[in-house]
Structures are given as C-alpha cells and as structure tokens.
C-alpha cells in the first residue's frame, strides 16, 4: 500500500470521487421494512426513477419488485404520507400515487379496491385477512373547509367507492389503526392545536360484527404524547412520554399498565409520517431502539420481564423494524456508509446484511465521519454533528481554515441524525466542513428539549445555530468569514431568519423555506395549521409576533447573498413566499438567485431538479468565495453580484 502526499488546494476546488453524477446516483432510499410469513418487504426510493418508490419483496433469497413498473408507493395524507403498505397472510395492500387508489395484491394479481378520487386519501394501512378488511386512516378533502380525518375499514371484496366504512371519527387527526386477533381496535388520535408529540390519546374499541362496541381511552392526554400502539397477542404495547421521554409501555389483557423500560432516552420519533414500524414483537420479545447521544441503540425486551439485551455498538439511525417467521429485520443508517437492511439473530445478537442501499461507495479515506459536538448555548446545552473535510488527495493550504455549511433540519420538531449523507460527502470531499445542528426543539433528547422551542421559534433555533458556529470557530475548525447556512421547509425558515437577525453567515441557501410565518396559519394544510400557535403565538391575537419574526418583513437587516430554491406545486410552503423573498433581496441590491421548479412540491424528487440544485449551489459558492470547481457545472446567473 502506498501513501501519497496531499496537494494543498483552495477549498471548494478539490477534485472529488463524489461528483454530481455520483451524488445523484448514490444510494437507493430504503425504508419501511416488513415481514409476512417467510417473505420480507421494504420500500425503495430510486433516484434514477425520479424518486419513484417501489415495494420490493424478498422471497427464497431473491428480491423482486412487488408493485407495477408504472406505479409509485406513496400517500399524501397530512402531505407527508407514510404507512403506504402492509402485508399479512399473503395479501399486500398499498397506496398508488399514480392513480390515487388503494391497491391489493392477492394470488399474484393487482387490483384497486378504492376509486381514484384524489379528494380521498389513505395511509396507515393494515391488512386483516381473516375479516377481509384493510384498515386505513382516511383524509377526506371533499369538505368545504379543512379535510376530515377518520379511521375506516375497506372491504377487500366490496365496493369502497365512498371511501369505506367509518370506524372512528370526531377528532381532528388519527394514526396507527391496529386490530388484534381478538377483535380489539386501537388507534392514536389528537386534535388542534396539539401536534401528536404534544398530546395524544390511544383509544381501544372492542369491535363487534356491526362495527359498534365499547370505546375507551387507555393512555395519553392533552400533555402526554402516546404513539405506535401494537398488539402482542391481546397485550397492547405503545410509546409514552409521560416520564419526559418516549419509553415503551404495555397494557396487559387484564387492563394493568406497566412501563417496560424506564430510561432517560427516547425510544420514538415525532409522528410526521404514518407508518407504525418503529418496533416489532417477536413472540414475547419486543425489538426496539433508543437514541443515546443522538445515536440509535437496538435492544430486545422480554414482555414478561427481565433485563434488556442490547445489540453491540450503535447505528446512526433506525428507520424501521420488522419481525415474523422470516426473522428479525432492521432498516438502519450508518455514520460511515450507505443504509442497509439487516437480519438480526436474537441468539447471538449479531447482524448480517440483507440489502444494501448502494452497490459501491467511496473508499474509507474519502468518507467524513460525523463527530458529536455538545455546546452550551443561550437556551441550554445542545448537540450538533460536525463533518470535517475529507479528501486523501487534497488538503487545506497552510494557514487556511475550511469554509463551513451549517445545515438546519426541518420540522422544526425534527432531528439531525449523524448519518452518512452523500450530499454532505459531496461538500466535505471538496474541502468544506458541514455542521448539522440539533437546535432547541429537536427530537431525540426528550420532551424538555423539544419544548424549548415553544414560543421561541425564530429565536432559540437561530441562537443555537449561531452558538454552534461559535463553538466550532473557537476550536479553529472553520473559517468564520466563510460560514453559510442552508435548510429546507422549517429549516429554510431558520436559515432565512438567521440571515436577518445575525451577521455570522456569509450567505444562505433556502429550499422551500418559510419567509412569512403568517401564511402558516392562513395558507397551509390542515396538519400544521395550528402548529404555529405553539411555536410562535396564538393567532390572530398574536399577529404582531408573526410579523416580528417573519424574515420577509425585515429584509432591511439582511446583508448576505441568497440562493432560493422552490417547487411550484408546494402545498406546505406556497411558492409566492420564495418569490416575495427574492424580490425583497433583489430590491436591496444584494446578490440573489431564485430558481422555481415545475412539477415539484415540498421536497425535490426529480433527478433533473436535484441535479440543477447541486450544480446551482456549487456555482453559487464558487462565485461568492472565488474558487474554480473541479467539476464542470453551468454558471449560475446571480443578480447583483459585483
């Protein structure tokens, strides 16, 4: 093995094995692993198909597509979807975004069991083969005001043109319908202004043949978040944060409640999407995971008592867990390589790979491994992930510090796990550092950490990003003159707000970011329409607070160039926000570039869009910081750039 000396080169100009093509092709998105008998299923989001999502089945060691080639497995309930497929006893139910219908695969044939009325949306699917039903969360947009959400039963053999038979109604939102073999139906419900991570209830209905029965609340409340009910026989397992952290609990058949494990770690994530696969019962063993220093640790819990057994080591994150006759399967992210689906042997606690997100990846010396950084901020102790520059062929010129991209995750009740992200590796292999901040309000650290953002959105998150930068700069890990901030959706709001209330950042990149907070309560979808009441202030009585914290109204304070990227079909953040923000920056004679993408919503899926975004950002940074990229990319037209 030979060692070569690195060549000092200006940051940004380093040649990299992670070029634009490699970034776009890097890794199939793996999610939602499940088991039905001896078959194992999972979802694959394929970059070469513009992000179209396919259900894959592993049978007899061979993986094949289970869904048709012209379909995409996706739901638009709550705009974010999830819970788009389920299989039991050889029957597979799935949501087809191509025609808006729920489909069923049975005896090798695929058929729709609902109409294609896109005003009726379904998610959270659960097959009950014995009763010939598919349970679902239904979102009905035929109403004049906001959509009506219910739990419904779809008949596998009948006409569901009207959207199925309603089993639960009256609350604003529903999730995770689960039916026991004994006929007890459980679900999660909550109502405005709460989000499901604020206060929710688990309800159980003893379901009679005619759809009636005794209804009772078994867990949760207005200030307790309970999520993910799953039946283990006639025992009901669920997650509750009544102790301040989402821990596993059980409601036994005799109605006694017990905390399965008491821990100051979260065993759950916020409910943004509707799959119910964060843990699984394997016989009388619960296979679950928790976040420890923002890393995922997997453990096995005996439902009848005993100490937890932990899988050795940690993962960067766990997407989903499944168990059944085929075994125990984990869909995991790593810190230093692409995601995998693993089989876990409960006797040895060892894992073996079943599916890889990518067939190849950069050699280890090209990989930037995230380092957990804790810092004391103005709103408490907070965590971030620092990805250092990594390139075996190039290095920093003597005396030069690396430019740094600060990433602000979405939500804002989201989380930045320290996972291998090819988009981060694209930048670190070119000489940039990346800082991914778990600001106040982030998940994975308990309720108190999440609640720090309530009433302070636009303040605490921005302060935490600034304080995180200061901690990194003090360690001489980044050039304070070349710090840029980027984010999408709620992270885009934090990005925009940071640019108008601080002078730390040399530039900003907003992807479908929120510039006008007021539109979040006047022009957005049902799921998040009251969310700002908690994050900002009640509306309309608190309208002035919205105006005070909306970047669009304070562009006079802005002194940094901006790149603004927006989908024209976005229902969460209307495109006029991006246009208004760009116009305001333009009027101030600051450098700005606005790119609007047709056919894109809240998040970019098309390969052509993703290419344009990466190339625009690289060209934008090269013009701002005066380097020549090693990649040949189109020159972005930046207005007002001297």
C-alpha positions in Angstrom: 0.0 0.0 0.0 1.4 3.4 -0.9 0.7 6.7 0.7 0.6 9.8 -1.4 1.1 13.4 -0.2 -2.0 15.5 -0.4 -1.9 18.7 -2.5 -2.8 22.0 -0.9 -5.7 23.4 -2.9 -8.2 26.2 -2.3 -11.3 24.8 -0.5 -14.1 24.1 -3.0 -11.8 23.3 -5.8 -10.7 19.9 -4.6 -11.3 17.1 -7.1 -13.6 14.5 -5.7 -14.8 11.0 -6.4 -18.2 12.2 -5.3 -19.1 14.2 -8.4 -22.6 15.4 -9.3 -23.4 12.2 -11.1 -22.3 10.1 -8.2 -24.3 12.2 -5.8 -27.5 11.8 -7.9 -27.0 8.0 -8.3 -25.8 7.5 -4.8 -27.9 5.1 -2.9 -31.4 3.8 -3.2 -33.6 5.1 -0.3 -34.5 2.1 1.9 -37.5 2.4 4.3 -40.4 0.6 5.9 -39.2 -3.0 6.2 -41.9 -5.6 7.0 -42.4 -9.3 7.2 -45.3 -11.5 6.1 -44.7 -15.2 6.7 -41.4 -16.1 5.0 -41.4 -13.0 2.8 -39.6 -9.8 3.6 -40.7 -6.5 2.1 -39.3 -3.0 2.0 -39.7 0.2 0.1 -37.0 1.5 -2.3 -37.0 5.1 -3.5 -34.9 5.0 -6.7 -33.1 8.1 -7.8 -33.0 7.0 -11.4 -36.8 6.9 -11.4 -37.1 10.5 -10.2 -37.6 9.2 -6.7 -40.4 6.8 -7.6 -41.0 4.4 -4.7 -41.2 0.7 -5.3 -42.3 -2.1 -2.9 -39.7 -4.9 -3.0 -40.3 -8.5 -1.9 -37.5 -10.9 -0.8 -38.6 -14.5 -1.3 -36.3 -17.5 -1.3 -33.3 -15.2 -1.3 -34.4 -13.3 -4.4 -35.5 -9.7 -4.4 -38.1 -8.6 -7.0 -40.4 -5.6 -7.4 -43.9 -6.4 -6.0 -45.6 -3.3 -7.4 -46.1 -2.4 -11.1 -43.5 -0.6 -13.1 -45.7 2.5 -13.7 -46.7 2.9 -10.0 -45.3 4.8 -7.0 -46.0 3.7 -3.5 -46.8 6.9 -1.8 -49.5 8.6 0.3 -50.3 12.3 0.6 -52.3 12.2 3.9 -51.1 15.1 6.0 -49.0 15.9 2.9 -46.2 13.8 4.3 -47.9 10.4 4.0 -46.4 7.2 5.3 -47.9 3.8 6.2 -48.3 3.2 2.5 -48.2 -0.6 2.5 -48.9 -3.6 4.7 -48.9 -7.4 4.1 -50.5 -10.2 6.0 -51.3 -13.8 5.1 -50.3 -13.3 1.5 -52.3 -10.2 0.9 -50.5 -6.9 0.2 -52.3 -3.5 0.4 -50.5 -0.4 -0.9 -51.2 3.2 -1.9 -50.6 4.0 -5.5 -49.7 7.6 -6.0 -50.1 7.2 -9.8 -53.9 6.8 -9.6 -54.7 7.8 -6.0 -56.2 4.5 -5.2 -55.5 1.8 -2.6 -54.5 -1.4 -4.3 -54.3 -5.0 -3.2 -52.0 -7.8 -4.5 -53.6 -11.2 -3.9 -52.9 -14.5 -5.6 -50.4 -12.7 -7.8 -52.9 -10.2 -9.2 -53.0 -6.5 -8.5 -56.3 -4.6 -8.3 -57.6 -1.3 -6.9 -60.1 -1.5 -4.0 -60.9 2.2 -3.9 -61.8 4.7 -6.6 -59.3 7.2 -8.0 -60.9 10.2 -6.4 -57.9 12.2 -5.2 -60.1 14.0 -2.7 -60.0 10.8 -0.7 -56.5 10.0 0.6 -55.5 6.9 2.6 -52.5 6.0 4.7 -51.5 3.8 7.8 -52.7 0.7 6.0 -53.3 -2.6 8.0 -54.5 -5.8 6.3 -56.9 -8.0 8.3 -57.0 -11.1 6.1 -59.3 -13.0 8.4 -62.0 -10.4 8.3 -61.3 -9.5 4.6 -60.6 -5.8 5.6 -57.9 -3.2 5.1 -57.9 -0.6 7.9 -56.7 2.9 7.0 -56.5 6.5 8.0 -58.7 8.4 5.5 -58.4 12.1 4.8 -61.4 13.4 3.0 -60.9 16.7 1.1 -64.4 16.9 -0.2 -65.4 19.1 2.7 -65.8 22.8 2.2 -63.4 23.8 5.0 -60.5 21.7 6.2 -60.1 18.0 5.4 -61.9 15.4 7.6 -59.8 12.6 9.0 -61.2 9.3 10.1 -60.3 5.6 10.6 -62.0 3.4 8.0 -62.4 -0.2 7.1 -62.1 -1.0 3.4 -63.8 -4.2 2.2 -61.4 -6.5 0.2 -64.4 -7.9 -1.7 -66.9 -5.0 -1.8 -67.3 -1.5 -3.2 -65.3 1.2 -1.4 -66.1 4.0 -3.8 -67.4 6.1 -1.0 -64.2 5.7 1.0 -65.0 2.7 3.2 -66.9 2.2 6.5 -66.0 4.8 9.2 -64.8 3.2 12.5 -63.6 6.3 14.3 -64.4 9.9 13.8 -64.7 13.2 15.7 -61.1 14.0 16.4 -59.0 16.2 14.1 -56.4 13.5 13.4 -55.9 9.8 13.5 -52.9 7.4 13.2 -51.8 3.8 13.6 -55.0 1.7 13.5 -54.2 -1.7 14.8 -56.7 -4.6 15.1 -56.0 -7.6 17.5 -56.8 -11.1 16.6 -59.5 -10.9 19.3 -61.2 -8.0 17.6 -60.0 -5.1 19.6 -59.2 -2.0 17.5 -56.6 0.5 18.8 -55.6 3.8 17.3 -53.9 7.2 18.1 -55.9 10.4 17.9 -55.3 14.1 18.7 -56.9 17.4 18.0 -56.0 21.0 17.3 -53.9 22.8 18.4 -51.8 19.9 19.6 -49.3 18.1 17.4 -49.1 14.3 18.1 -45.8 14.8 20.0 -47.5 17.3 22.3 -50.6 15.5 23.5 -52.4 12.5 22.0 -54.6 9.6 23.1 -54.7 5.9 22.5 -58.2 4.6 22.1 -59.4 1.0 22.1 -62.7 -0.2 20.6 -64.0 -3.7 21.3 -65.2 -4.1 17.8 -68.5 -6.0 17.3 -69.6 -7.5 14.0 -71.7 -4.5 13.2 -68.9 -2.1 13.8 -70.1 -1.0 17.3 -68.6 -1.6 20.6 -67.3 -0.2 23.9 -64.8 2.7 23.3 -62.3 3.7 25.9 -59.1 5.8 26.3 -56.3 3.6 27.6 -53.3 6.1 27.5 -52.2 9.7 26.9 -53.8 13.1 27.3 -53.5 16.7 26.4 -49.9 16.9 27.8 -48.8 13.4 27.2 -47.7 12.0 23.8 -48.6 8.4 23.2 -47.8 6.8 19.8 -47.3 3.5 18.0 -49.8 1.0 19.6 -49.1 -2.5 18.6 -50.8 -5.8 19.7 -48.7 -8.6 21.1 -51.5 -11.2 21.5 -54.1 -9.3 23.5 -51.5 -7.1 25.2 -51.1 -3.6 23.8 -47.6 -2.1 23.6 -47.2 1.6 23.0 -44.8 4.5 23.5 -45.5 7.2 26.0 -43.5 10.3 27.1 -45.3 10.7 30.5 -41.9 10.5 32.2 -40.4 13.1 29.9 -39.0 10.6 27.4 -40.8 8.3 25.0 -40.4 4.9 26.7 -42.1 1.5 25.9 -45.2 0.7 28.0 -47.7 -2.2 27.9 -51.4 -2.5 28.6 -52.0 -6.1 29.6 -55.1 -8.1 28.9 -56.2 -7.5 32.5 -56.0 -3.7 31.9 -52.9 -3.2 34.1 -50.4 -0.7 32.7 -46.7 -1.2 33.1 -43.6 0.7 31.9 -41.5 -1.9 30.2 -38.3 0.1 30.5 -37.6 3.3 32.4 -35.0 5.4 30.6 -33.9 9.0 30.0 -33.7 8.1 26.3 -36.3 8.5 23.6 -37.5 5.2 22.0 -39.5 7.1 19.5 -39.6 9.9 16.9 -42.2 12.6 16.3 -45.1 11.4 14.2 -44.6 13.3 10.9 -45.4 10.3 8.8 -47.8 7.4 9.4 -46.0 4.0 9.3 -46.2 2.0 12.5 -42.9 0.1 12.3 -40.5 1.7 14.8 -40.5 -1.6 16.8 -41.8 -5.1 16.5 -42.9 -8.1 18.6 -41.0 -11.3 18.0 -43.0 -13.8 20.1 -42.9 -12.3 23.6 -39.8 -10.2 22.8 -40.0 -6.6 21.8 -37.4 -5.5 19.3 -36.9 -1.7 19.7 -34.3 1.1 19.8 -33.5 4.3 21.6 -31.5 7.4 20.9 -28.3 7.7 23.0 -26.3 10.9 22.3 -28.4 11.1 19.1 -27.2 7.6 18.0 -29.5 4.6 17.8 -29.1 1.6 20.0 -31.1 -1.5 19.4 -32.4 -3.7 22.2 -34.6 -6.8 22.9 -37.1 -6.6 25.8 -38.9 -9.5 27.3 -42.6 -8.5 27.5 -42.9 -10.7 30.6 -40.0 -9.2 32.5 -36.2 -9.4 32.5 -33.3 -7.1 31.7 -32.9 -5.7 28.1 -30.4 -7.2 25.8 -28.5 -4.7 23.7 -27.1 -5.2 20.2 -23.4 -4.4 20.5 -22.5 -0.9 19.1 -24.6 1.8 17.7 -26.2 2.7 14.5 -26.6 6.3 13.2 -30.4 5.8 13.0 -33.0 3.1 12.6 -35.8 3.7 10.1 -37.9 0.6 10.8 -38.0 -2.8 12.5 -39.9 -6.0 11.5 -40.3 -9.4 12.9 -42.0 -12.6 12.0 -41.4 -16.2 10.8 -38.7 -15.0 8.5 -36.8 -13.5 11.4 -36.0 -10.0 12.8 -35.1 -7.3 10.3 -33.7 -3.8 10.9 -33.6 -0.9 8.4 -30.6 1.1 9.6 -28.4 4.1 8.7 -24.7 4.2 9.4 -22.3 7.0 10.1 -19.7 6.0 7.5 -21.6 4.0 4.8 -24.9 3.8 3.0 -28.0 2.4 4.7 -28.7 -1.3 4.9 -31.4 -3.8 5.8 -30.0 -6.3 8.3 -31.2 -9.6 9.7 -30.7 -9.8 13.5 -30.0 -13.2 15.1 -31.6 -13.0 18.6 -29.5 -15.9 19.9 -26.1 -14.3 19.0 -27.3 -10.7 18.8 -25.3 -10.5 15.5 -26.5 -8.9 12.3 -26.0 -9.8 8.6 -26.7 -7.7 5.6 -29.8 -8.5 3.5 -29.9 -5.4 1.2 -27.6 -2.5 0.6 -28.7 1.0 -0.4 -25.8 1.2 -2.9 -23.5 -1.4 -4.5 -20.5 0.8 -4.0 -19.3 3.8 -2.2 -16.1 5.9 -1.7 -13.1 4.3 -0.1 -12.9 4.9 3.7 -10.3 7.7 3.3 -12.8 9.8 1.3 -15.5 9.5 4.0 -16.1 12.3 6.5 -17.3 10.7 9.8 -19.6 12.9 11.9 -18.4 13.9 15.3 -20.9 14.6 18.1 -20.4 18.1 19.5 -22.2 19.4 22.6 -22.1 23.1 23.3 -23.5 25.5 25.9 -25.9 27.8 24.2 -28.1 30.7 25.3 -31.1 28.3 25.6 -29.4 25.3 27.2 -27.0 22.6 26.3 -27.4 21.5 22.7 -25.9 19.0 20.2 -24.7 19.1 16.7 -22.8 16.9 14.2 -19.6 18.2 12.8 -18.4 16.6 9.4 -14.8 17.6 8.8 -13.3 17.9 5.3 -12.0 14.5 4.0 -10.0 14.0 0.8 -6.8 11.9 0.6 -5.6 13.8 -2.5 -6.1 17.5 -1.3 -5.7 19.4 1.8 -6.0 22.9 3.2 -3.3 25.4 2.2 -1.1 26.4 5.2 -2.9 28.8 7.5 -6.3 28.4 5.8 -9.4 27.2 7.6 -12.2 25.4 5.9 -15.4 27.1 4.8 -18.4 25.5 6.6 -22.0 24.8 5.6 -24.5 24.9 8.6 -27.5 22.7 8.0 -30.8 23.3 9.7 -33.1 20.3 9.7 -36.8 20.5 9.0 -39.8 20.2 11.3 -38.8 22.1 13.3 -39.7 19.2 15.5 -37.3 17.0 13.6 -33.9 15.6 14.1 -30.4 15.6 12.6 -29.0 12.1 13.0 -25.3 11.7 12.4 -25.8 9.5 9.3 -23.8 9.0 6.1 -25.3 11.6 3.7 -23.9 11.7 0.2 -24.9 15.3 -0.1 -22.7 16.1 2.9 -19.9 14.0 1.5 -20.1 15.9 -1.8 -19.1 19.0 0.2 -16.6 17.6 2.7 -14.7 15.9 -0.2 -14.3 19.4 -1.7 -12.8 21.0 1.4 -16.0 22.2 3.1 -16.9 21.3 6.7 -20.6 20.6 7.4 -22.3 21.3 10.7 -25.8 19.7 11.3 -27.4 21.3 14.3 -30.0 19.7 16.7 -31.3 23.1 17.8 -33.8 23.6 20.6 -37.0 21.8 19.6 -35.2 18.9 18.0 -36.4 15.3 18.7 -34.3 12.5 20.3 -33.5 14.3 23.5 -36.7 14.2 25.5 -39.8 16.4 25.9 -38.0 19.3 27.7 -35.5 19.7 24.8 -38.4 19.7 22.3 -40.4 22.2 24.3 -37.6 24.7 24.4 -38.7 25.9 21.0 -42.3 26.6 22.0 -42.9 30.3 21.9 -39.4 30.9 20.7 -39.3 29.6 17.1 -37.2 32.1 15.1 -35.2 32.9 18.3 -34.0 29.8 20.0 -33.3 27.8 16.9 -31.3 30.7 15.4 -29.4 31.3 18.6 -28.5 27.7 18.8 -27.1 27.7 15.2 -25.1 30.8 15.9 -23.8 29.4 19.2 -22.9 26.1 17.5 -20.9 28.0 14.9 -19.2 29.9 17.7 -18.2 26.6 19.4 -16.7 25.3 16.1 -14.9 28.6 15.3 -13.4 28.6 18.8 -11.9 25.2 18.1 -10.5 26.6 14.8 -12.4 24.0 12.8 -14.0 26.5 10.3 -13.3 29.9 8.7 -15.5 32.5 10.4 -15.6 34.6 7.2 -16.9 31.7 5.1 -19.8 30.2 7.1 -23.0 29.6 5.0 -26.4 28.4 6.3 -28.8 26.2 4.4 -32.1 24.5 5.1 -35.4 23.3 3.7 -39.0 23.9 4.9 -38.9 24.8 8.6 -35.1 24.6 8.3 -35.4 27.1 5.5 -37.2 29.4 7.9 -34.4 29.1 10.4 -31.9 29.8 7.5 -33.8 33.0 6.4 -34.3 34.2 10.0 -30.7 33.7 10.8 -29.7 35.9 7.9 -31.8 38.8 9.1 -31.1 38.6 12.8 -27.3 37.8 12.8 -24.2 38.7 10.9 -22.5 35.3 11.3 -23.3 33.9 7.9 -21.7 34.9 4.6 -24.6 33.5 2.6 -27.7 31.4 2.8 -29.4 28.7 0.7 -33.2 28.3 1.2 -35.0 25.2 -0.2 -38.8 25.8 0.0 -38.2 27.9 3.1 -40.8 29.8 5.1 -40.3 33.6 4.7 -43.7 34.7 6.0 -44.9 33.0 9.2 -48.4 34.4 8.9 -49.1 32.3 5.9 -48.6 29.2 8.0 -51.9 29.9 9.7 -53.7 31.5 6.8 -52.5 29.4 3.8 -51.3 26.0 4.6 -52.5 22.4 5.1 -54.6 21.0 8.0 -51.9 19.1 9.8 -49.7 22.1 10.6 -52.3 24.8 10.5 -52.3 25.3 14.3 -48.7 24.2 14.9 -47.5 27.9 14.9 -49.9 28.6 17.8 -47.4 26.7 20.0 -44.2 27.6 18.2 -44.9 31.3 17.8 -48.1 32.6 19.4 -51.9 32.2 19.2 -53.4 33.7 16.1 -54.8 36.3 15.3 -54.3 37.9 18.7 -50.5 37.3 18.4 -50.3 38.5 14.8 -47.6 41.1 15.7 -45.3 38.3 16.9 -45.7 36.6 13.5 -44.8 39.9 11.7 -41.8 40.5 14.0 -40.4 37.0 13.3 -41.0 36.8 9.6 -37.8 37.4 7.5 -39.9 38.8 4.7 -40.7 41.9 6.8 -37.1 42.5 7.9 -35.0 42.3 4.7 -33.6 45.7 5.6 -31.5 43.9 8.1 -30.2 41.4 5.5 -26.6 41.7 4.4 -25.9 38.3 2.9 -26.3 36.8 -0.6 -29.0 34.2 -1.1 -29.9 31.3 -3.3 -33.6 30.5 -3.1 -34.9 27.1 -4.5 -38.7 26.5 -4.7 -41.2 23.9 -6.1 -44.2 25.4 -7.9 -46.5 22.7 -6.7 -45.7 23.1 -3.0 -48.8 23.0 -0.8 -46.9 23.3 2.5 -45.0 26.5 1.7 -46.7 28.4 -1.1 -44.3 29.5 -4.0 -45.2 33.1 -3.6 -43.2 33.2 -0.4 -40.0 32.4 -2.3 -40.9 34.9 -5.0 -41.6 37.6 -2.4 -38.4 36.9 -0.5 -36.3 37.0 -3.7 -37.9 40.3 -4.8 -37.1 41.8 -1.4 -33.5 40.8 -1.6 -33.3 42.0 -5.2 -34.7 45.4 -4.2 -32.0 45.7 -1.6 -29.3 45.2 -4.3 -28.0 42.1 -2.6 -26.7 39.1 -4.7 -29.6 36.7 -5.2 -30.7 33.8 -7.4 -34.2 32.3 -7.5 -34.9 29.0 -9.2 -38.5 27.8 -9.5 -39.1 24.1 -10.4 -42.2 23.0 -12.2 -43.8 19.7 -11.1 -42.0 19.8 -7.7 -43.8 20.0 -4.3 -42.5 20.2 -0.8 -39.2 18.4 -1.4 -37.4 17.7 -4.7 -37.9 14.3 -6.3 -37.0 14.6 -10.0 -33.5 13.7 -11.0 -33.3 16.8 -13.2 -34.3 19.1 -10.3 -31.8 17.5 -7.9 -29.0 18.0 -10.5 -30.0 21.6 -11.0 -30.0 22.2 -7.2 -26.5 20.8 -6.7 -25.0 22.5 -9.7 -26.6 25.8 -8.7 -25.3 25.6 -5.2 -21.7 24.7 -6.3 -21.7 27.6 -8.8 -23.2 30.0 -6.2 -20.5 29.2 -3.7 -17.7 29.3 -6.2 -18.7 32.8 -7.3 -19.0 34.0 -3.7 -15.8 32.5 -2.4 -13.7 32.9 -5.6 -12.7 29.3 -6.3 -12.9 27.2 -9.5 -14.8 23.9 -9.1 -13.1 20.8 -10.2 -16.5 19.8 -11.7 -17.8 21.3 -14.9 -21.1 22.9 -13.9 -23.3 25.6 -15.6 -22.6 29.0 -14.3 -25.5 30.2 -12.2 -26.8 33.7 -13.0 -26.6 35.6 -9.7 -28.2 39.0 -9.8 -26.4 42.0 -8.2 -23.2 40.1 -7.9 -20.3 42.5 -8.4 
